[in-house]
Amino acid sequence: MTHYDVFNGDADGICALLQLRKVEPQETRLVTGVKRDINLLSRVEVVPGDRVTVLDVSMDKNKADLDRVLADGARVFYVDHHFPGELPDHARLTSMINEAPDVCTAALVNGYLQGAQVEWAVVGAFGDNLKETARRLAQPMYLSNTDLSSLEALGTYINYNGYGPAIDDLHFDPEDLYRKLYAADGALSFVLESADYATLSEGYRADMEQAESLQPVSNDANTATFIMPNAAWARRVSGVYSNDLATANPDRAHAVLTEKENGNYLVSVRAPQTNKQGAAELCMQFPTGGGRAGAAGINDLPRDSYDAFVSAFTAAYSR
């Protein structure tokens, strides 16, 4: 029997798996990639009796491969917070799906494990820009402000590491980063003791310094649109920059478009922090779009669809 752990390469996916495997150690085959690489179940080939855990990966985008894996005799444990489409009714599928805007996969796993590895759940929630959720999860830990800030920074840096269209754009392959984090005694130990934390921190700060000079190409009271150049630093920072914009301007929706090699755009959308709705619905109007209510994206927006996207984005958040 083979066990597969299939997980998104961002902070939420990595921290969800860290919790599970710290509590339930298991030799598994890891299947992950850059944050936008979400068709991960296509890489999994099973035989009857195999077990597959899927974390922070859209069920809707993997429905055909989920059906195949179940039909081939595997048992599947699926935890996610993205739009799932129609949930399969299958005896070998156990699912925990919650699309609420203040929920992430790491928080769902924390509930499943009854807080057994809550430190990593806090990191995952911070990385997913769910700051209030993270602070709520952290309350039973009675952390100092310094330690809580350290967990927030780690979540931000893990999430930052996942962005980019290819592994070569990242500081660490998400699989390697997961293993480094798993080897640490805990999240705070990783912050204090690991040279890899310094690599993430320094890379993040350098990339964000370049992003801070950007000005919106269009904006009004309700929305702002930014365009980033076709550069490795921009691809790495697009998601966390979107999160920072949302935090700094909580009543405004934001779209960050990053130019791609093929001339199209990678798109990150953040709904207003005060009304975390509509991002997934907006992005799903375009091929390769998806996500959740508060934060979503489009993997490959054709350049000639730019005007249509901006119009749809502005309309979605007009008052």
C-alpha positions as CSV (number, residue, x, y, z in Angstrom):
1,M,0.0,0.0,0.0
2,T,1.3,3.4,-1.0
3,H,0.4,6.7,0.8
4,Y,0.4,9.9,-1.2
5,D,0.4,13.4,0.3
6,V,-0.9,15.9,-2.3
7,F,-0.6,19.5,-1.2
8,N,-0.5,23.0,-2.4
9,G,3.0,24.5,-2.3
10,D,1.9,27.6,-0.4
11,A,1.9,28.2,3.4
12,D,-1.6,26.9,3.9
13,G,-1.0,23.6,2.1
14,I,2.5,23.1,3.7
15,C,1.3,23.9,7.2
16,A,-1.8,21.7,6.9
17,L,0.5,18.8,6.0
18,L,3.0,19.6,8.7
19,Q,0.2,19.3,11.3
20,L,-1.0,16.0,10.0
21,R,2.4,14.3,9.7
22,K,3.6,15.6,13.1
23,V,0.6,13.9,14.7
24,E,0.3,11.0,12.3
25,P,3.8,10.2,11.0
26,Q,3.7,8.3,7.8
27,E,6.1,7.4,4.9
28,T,4.5,9.0,1.9
29,R,5.1,10.1,-1.6
30,L,4.9,13.9,-1.7
31,V,3.1,15.6,-4.6
32,T,3.3,19.4,-4.8
33,G,4.5,22.3,-6.8
34,V,4.3,26.0,-7.2
35,K,1.2,27.6,-5.7
36,R,-0.6,27.9,-9.1
37,D,0.1,24.3,-10.0
38,I,-3.2,22.9,-8.8
39,N,-3.9,20.0,-11.1
40,L,-1.8,17.8,-8.8
41,L,-4.0,14.7,-8.7
42,S,-3.1,14.1,-12.4
43,R,0.3,13.0,-11.1
44,V,-1.1,10.3,-8.8
45,E,-1.4,6.7,-10.1
46,V,-2.9,4.3,-7.6
47,V,-3.8,0.7,-7.2
48,P,-6.5,-0.7,-4.9
49,G,-5.7,-0.1,-1.2
50,D,-3.6,3.0,-1.7
51,R,-4.3,6.0,0.4
52,V,-4.3,9.6,-0.8
53,T,-4.4,12.8,1.3
54,V,-5.2,16.0,-0.6
55,L,-4.8,19.4,1.1
56,D,-5.5,22.9,-0.1
57,V,-6.1,21.9,-3.7
58,S,-9.3,22.7,-5.6
59,M,-11.6,19.7,-5.9
60,D,-13.4,21.3,-8.7
61,K,-10.2,21.6,-10.7
62,N,-9.2,18.0,-10.0
63,K,-12.6,16.3,-10.3
64,A,-11.8,14.0,-13.2
65,D,-8.6,12.8,-11.5
66,L,-10.4,12.4,-8.1
67,D,-13.0,10.2,-9.8
68,R,-10.2,8.2,-11.5
69,V,-8.3,7.7,-8.2
70,L,-11.5,6.6,-6.4
71,A,-12.4,4.3,-9.3
72,D,-9.0,2.7,-9.2
73,G,-9.5,1.6,-5.6
74,A,-7.8,4.3,-3.4
75,R,-9.1,5.8,-0.2
76,V,-9.0,9.6,-0.3
77,F,-9.0,12.1,2.6
78,Y,-9.6,15.6,1.1
79,V,-9.4,18.9,3.1
80,D,-9.8,22.2,1.3
81,H,-11.5,25.7,1.4
82,H,-11.9,26.4,-2.3
83,F,-15.0,26.1,-4.5
84,P,-15.4,22.3,-4.8
85,G,-18.1,22.0,-7.4
86,E,-20.4,19.0,-6.8
87,L,-19.0,16.7,-4.0
88,P,-18.7,13.1,-5.1
89,D,-20.7,10.6,-3.1
90,H,-18.3,7.8,-2.6
91,A,-17.7,5.3,0.2
92,R,-13.9,5.7,-0.1
93,L,-13.9,9.5,0.0
94,T,-13.7,11.5,3.3
95,S,-13.9,15.2,2.8
96,M,-13.7,18.4,4.9
97,I,-14.7,21.3,2.7
98,N,-15.5,24.7,4.0
99,E,-15.6,27.8,1.8
100,A,-16.1,30.4,4.5
101,P,-13.9,33.4,3.9
102,D,-12.3,33.2,7.4
103,V,-11.3,29.6,7.0
104,C,-8.2,28.0,5.5
105,T,-7.0,24.4,5.1
106,A,-4.6,24.7,8.0
107,A,-7.4,25.8,10.3
108,L,-9.6,22.9,9.1
109,V,-6.8,20.4,9.9
110,N,-6.3,22.1,13.3
111,G,-9.9,21.4,14.1
112,Y,-9.6,17.8,12.9
113,L,-6.5,17.3,15.1
114,Q,-8.1,19.2,18.0
115,G,-5.3,21.7,18.2
116,A,-2.5,19.1,18.5
117,Q,-0.1,21.2,16.3
118,V,-1.8,24.6,16.6
119,E,1.5,26.5,16.1
120,W,1.7,25.4,12.5
121,A,-2.0,26.2,12.0
122,V,-1.3,29.7,13.1
123,V,1.6,30.0,10.6
124,G,-0.7,28.7,7.8
125,A,-3.5,31.1,8.6
126,F,-1.1,34.0,8.6
127,G,0.4,32.9,5.3
128,D,-3.1,32.8,3.8
129,N,-3.6,36.4,5.0
130,L,-6.3,35.4,7.5
131,K,-4.8,37.4,10.3
132,E,-7.8,37.4,12.6
133,T,-8.2,33.7,12.2
134,A,-4.5,33.2,13.0
135,R,-4.7,35.4,16.1
136,R,-7.8,33.5,17.3
137,L,-6.1,30.2,16.8
138,A,-3.1,31.5,18.8
139,Q,-5.0,32.6,21.8
140,P,-4.7,29.4,23.8
141,M,-0.9,29.5,23.3
142,Y,-0.5,32.8,25.2
143,L,2.3,33.9,22.9
144,S,4.3,37.1,23.4
145,N,3.8,39.8,20.8
146,T,7.3,39.0,19.5
147,D,6.6,35.3,19.0
148,L,3.3,36.0,17.4
149,S,5.0,38.4,15.0
150,S,7.6,35.7,14.2
151,L,4.9,33.2,13.3
152,E,3.2,35.8,11.1
153,A,6.5,36.5,9.3
154,L,7.2,32.8,8.8
155,G,3.7,32.3,7.3
156,T,4.2,35.3,5.0
157,Y,7.6,34.0,3.8
158,I,6.4,30.4,3.2
159,N,3.6,31.8,1.1
160,Y,5.9,34.1,-0.7
161,N,8.1,31.2,-1.6
162,G,5.3,29.4,-3.4
163,Y,4.6,32.0,-6.1
164,G,6.1,31.9,-9.6
165,P,5.2,29.8,-12.7
166,A,8.2,27.4,-12.2
167,I,10.2,25.9,-9.4
168,D,13.3,27.8,-10.7
169,D,11.7,31.1,-9.8
170,L,11.4,30.0,-6.1
171,H,14.0,30.1,-3.4
172,F,13.1,26.5,-2.4
173,D,11.1,23.8,-4.1
174,P,8.0,23.5,-1.9
175,E,8.7,19.8,-1.3
176,D,12.2,20.7,0.0
177,L,10.8,23.5,2.1
178,Y,8.2,21.2,3.7
179,R,11.0,18.7,4.6
180,K,13.1,21.5,6.2
181,L,10.2,22.7,8.2
182,Y,9.2,19.2,9.3
183,A,12.7,18.6,10.5
184,A,12.6,21.6,12.8
185,D,11.4,21.3,16.4
186,G,8.7,23.8,15.7
187,A,7.8,26.9,13.9
188,L,9.5,29.2,16.4
189,S,12.6,27.0,16.4
190,F,12.8,27.3,12.6
191,V,12.6,31.1,12.9
192,L,15.4,31.3,15.5
193,E,17.7,28.6,14.4
194,S,17.5,28.0,10.6
195,A,19.6,29.6,8.0
196,D,16.9,28.8,5.5
197,Y,14.6,31.2,7.4
198,A,17.2,34.0,6.8
199,T,17.2,33.1,3.0
200,L,13.4,33.5,2.9
201,S,13.4,36.7,4.9
202,E,16.1,38.4,2.9
203,G,14.6,37.4,-0.4
204,Y,11.2,38.6,0.6
205,R,12.5,42.0,1.8
206,A,14.5,42.5,-1.4
207,D,11.6,41.7,-3.7
208,M,9.1,43.8,-1.7
209,E,11.4,46.8,-2.0
210,Q,11.1,46.7,-5.7
211,A,7.3,46.2,-5.5
212,E,6.8,49.3,-3.3
213,S,7.6,51.6,-6.2
214,L,4.6,50.4,-8.2
215,Q,1.7,52.7,-8.9
216,P,-1.8,51.5,-9.9
217,V,-2.6,51.6,-13.6
218,S,-6.3,52.2,-12.7
219,N,-8.0,52.9,-9.5
220,D,-11.1,54.4,-7.9
221,A,-12.7,54.4,-4.5
222,N,-13.5,50.7,-4.7
223,T,-10.8,49.0,-6.8
224,A,-7.1,49.3,-7.8
225,T,-5.3,47.4,-10.5
226,F,-1.5,47.0,-10.7
227,I,0.7,45.5,-13.4
228,M,4.1,43.9,-12.6
229,P,6.8,43.3,-15.1
230,N,8.0,39.9,-16.4
231,A,10.7,39.4,-13.9
232,A,11.5,36.7,-11.3
233,W,11.1,39.0,-8.4
234,A,7.7,40.1,-9.5
235,R,6.5,36.5,-10.0
236,R,7.7,35.6,-6.5
237,V,6.1,38.6,-4.8
238,S,2.8,39.0,-6.6
239,G,0.7,37.1,-4.1
240,V,2.1,38.5,-0.9
241,Y,2.1,42.0,-2.4
242,S,-1.6,41.5,-3.2
243,N,-2.1,40.6,0.5
244,D,-0.3,43.7,1.7
245,L,-2.4,45.9,-0.5
246,A,-5.5,44.3,0.9
247,T,-4.4,44.8,4.5
248,A,-3.4,48.4,3.9
249,N,-6.6,49.3,2.1
250,P,-9.3,47.1,3.7
251,D,-12.2,48.7,2.0
252,R,-10.8,48.3,-1.6
253,A,-10.5,45.4,-3.9
254,H,-7.2,44.8,-5.6
255,A,-6.0,43.1,-8.8
256,V,-2.3,42.5,-9.4
257,L,-1.4,41.3,-13.0
258,T,2.1,40.0,-13.6
259,E,3.3,39.9,-17.2
260,K,4.3,36.4,-18.4
261,E,6.8,35.1,-21.0
262,N,3.9,34.3,-23.4
263,G,2.6,37.9,-23.3
264,N,-0.4,37.1,-21.1
265,Y,-0.9,37.8,-17.4
266,L,-0.9,36.0,-14.1
267,V,-3.6,37.5,-12.0
268,S,-4.1,37.8,-8.2
269,V,-7.4,39.2,-7.0
270,R,-8.1,40.2,-3.4
271,A,-11.6,41.1,-2.3
272,P,-11.9,44.0,0.3
273,Q,-11.0,42.8,3.7
274,T,-14.3,44.3,4.9
275,N,-16.3,42.3,2.4
276,K,-14.5,39.1,1.5
277,Q,-16.8,38.0,-1.4
278,G,-16.7,37.7,-5.1
279,A,-13.1,37.0,-6.0
280,A,-13.6,33.3,-7.1
281,E,-16.8,34.2,-8.9
282,L,-15.0,36.9,-10.8
283,C,-11.9,34.9,-11.7
284,M,-14.0,31.8,-12.8
285,Q,-15.5,33.9,-15.6
286,F,-12.1,33.5,-17.3
287,P,-10.4,30.2,-18.4
288,T,-7.7,29.1,-15.8
289,G,-9.4,31.2,-13.1
290,G,-10.4,30.0,-9.7
291,G,-9.9,30.4,-5.9
292,R,-12.1,31.4,-3.0
293,A,-14.4,34.2,-2.1
294,G,-11.8,36.5,-0.6
295,A,-8.7,35.7,-2.7
296,A,-8.6,34.2,-6.2
297,G,-6.5,34.3,-9.4
298,I,-6.2,33.5,-13.1
299,N,-3.2,31.5,-14.2
300,D,-3.2,32.7,-17.8
301,L,-5.2,35.8,-18.7
302,P,-4.9,36.5,-22.5
303,R,-3.5,39.9,-23.2
304,D,-6.6,40.7,-25.4
305,S,-8.8,39.9,-22.4
306,Y,-7.2,42.6,-20.2
307,D,-10.0,45.2,-20.8
308,A,-12.7,42.6,-20.2
309,F,-11.1,41.6,-17.0
310,V,-10.7,45.2,-15.7
311,S,-14.3,45.9,-16.6
312,A,-15.5,42.8,-14.8
313,F,-13.3,43.5,-11.8
314,T,-14.6,47.1,-11.5
315,A,-18.2,46.0,-11.9
316,A,-17.8,43.2,-9.3
317,Y,-16.8,45.7,-6.6
318,S,-18.8,48.8,-7.6
319,R,-21.2,50.1,-5.0
